Amino acid sequence: MHAPLPQTPTPAWRLQDAKAQFSALVDNAMRGVPQHVTRSGKRAVVVLSEEDFEALQRSAAGRAHAPVSLIEHLLAMPKSAEAPACDEADSPRLDVPPRDVDFS
């Protein structure tokens, strides 16, 4: 039986318990429940099913693309379905006079 640690939010196996009951640990991981293992009272590793691990890798690979410039980022943003596309001819303009700036 694994021993949950009171200071951790989810139950964790002590290393010696995980070794003794490795089949149960693997069965739980294969059911989609990550299995935390501690060493000396501190979280050390997490055992995941192969399916969960592959999903995690795919997710990380999808986020690991080259940084883009601010303009590329803004252009890649989804367009709002409610906002009609407008060109310069029908876009409202604000008539704001320039301010005087004192550079002294």
N, C-alpha and C positions, 0 to 999 in steps of 0.2 A: 504494500500500500504506500502511496506517496504521501509525503508530509507537507502540507501547505505552510508557508511561512507567513506569520501574521503581518509583517511590515510590507509585504508586497501585495499589489492590488489583485493579482491572479495567482492561483495556486502554482507552486513550483516544486519540482522534485529535488531532493538533496542528491548529490552525485552518487553516494553509495546506494541510495534507494533506486535511482535510475539504472545503475548497473545491475542490481539484483532483479529488477522487474522491467528489463529492457523491452520485452515483448509487449507489455501493457503500455509502455510509453510510446512505442511505435504504433500500436493499434489506435491509441488516442490521436496521434498526429495524422494517421491515415483517415480518420474520421473528420479531419479539418480543424482540429483543435491544436494550436501551437503548444508545444510542451517546453516549458522553461526549466532549465536545470541550473542549480546553484552549486558553487564551490566555496567553501568556507563562509557560507551565509550570504554570499553575493551572487547575483545573477551572472551566469557565465555564458551559456549557450541557449539557443532555441532550436528545437527539433520540429521540422515541418514536413508535410507530405511532399512527395515529388511534384504533384500537381500544384500545390500552393507555392512551392519554390519556383517553378517555371513561370507561374503567373506573376510572381514578384519580380523575376528577372525581366519579363516582357514589359512590365510597368516601368521599371527603372530604365530600360533601353529606350522606351518611348519618350522619357523625359530627358535623356542624356543627348541632346542635340547641341550643335554649336550655338554659342550666344549670338543673338541678333541685335542689330542696332535698334534704337528707339523707334525710328521711322518704320523699319520692317515689322517690329512688334505691333505698332499701331495699325499698320496696313493689314496685318494678319487677323486683327480682331473681327469677330463676327459682326455683320451688319444687323441692325435692329429691323425686325420685320415690320414694326409699326411706323418707323421713320421713312417717309417717302424719299426717294433719291431726288436731289435737287441740283440744278446747275447754278452757276454764278448769276445768271440772268434773273432767276426768281428767288434767290436767297436774300433774306433781310440783311440790311447793312445798318450798323450803328454809326451815327454821325457824332463822333467824339472828337472834339478839337484837341490838338496836341498840347501838352503841358510845357511850360517853360521850365528848363532844368538849369540850375545854377551849379556849374562845375568849379567854382572857385574854392 
